[in-house]
Every structure is written in C-alpha cells, then in structure tokens.
C-alpha cells in the first residue's frame, strides 16, 4: 500500500467517525477538526512511533487515531516521508 492509499484510508475513517482520540496532556480538544491536518498529524505520529522517536509528545496535544488501521513506517525514510507530506499539502 502506498502512503497516498494509506492517507486516503485515514480520511475515510475520519469521515465515518471510526476513530479514537489519544491525548498527551490536559489541554482541551479543539471543537473543529481539519481531517486533512489530523491525518497528517496521525501519520507523523505513526512515523515517529515506528522509528522510536518520542518527540511527537512535545509537538502534539492529541492524535486522532483511526480504528483498525496501521502502516509500517520502518522502511520509510524521513526525507521521503517529508516529500509525501509536502505533496498533499492543502493550498
């Protein structure tokens, strides 16, 4: 599965409200969520977890996690991942 396919599956899960929220602190959740941005954040969170990089806890207050969806980011190089994120950037 490509990163684009995975991203599209995440968006679909969000649209169907098939997700849970993982909070990292006590800050309140925003009332309006941008599914595109939430999907990018989730993918960044997953990349960090698969690469044993705990810095996501310093960046995100929460992550919206789609149910029953996972991608193995261990083989995805950081530069390639950043290029992907830039390619789906909303203008």
Residue pairs with C-beta under 8 A, 6 or more apart in sequence:
1 71
3 43
3 71
3 76
3 81
3 84
4 84
4 88
6 43
6 69
6 71
7 39
7 43
7 88
9 66
9 69
10 39
10 42
10 43
10 66
10 69
11 35
11 36
11 39
13 19
13 66
13 67
13 69
14 35
14 38
14 39
14 64
14 66
15 35
18 66
18 67
18 68
19 64
19 65
19 66
19 67
20 64
20 65
20 67
21 29
21 62
21 63
21 64
21 65
22 62
22 63
22 65
23 29
23 61
23 62
24 57
24 60
24 61
24 62
24 63
25 61
27 61
27 62
29 61
29 62
33 64
36 88
36 90
38 64
40 85
40 88
41 60
41 63
41 64
42 63
42 64
42 65
42 66
43 71
43 81
43 85
44 56
44 59
44 85
45 56
45 60
45 63
46 70
46 71
46 73
47 53
47 73
47 76
47 78
47 81
48 54
48 55
48 56
49 56
49 73
50 72
50 73
50 74
51 73
51 74
51 78
56 63
73 81
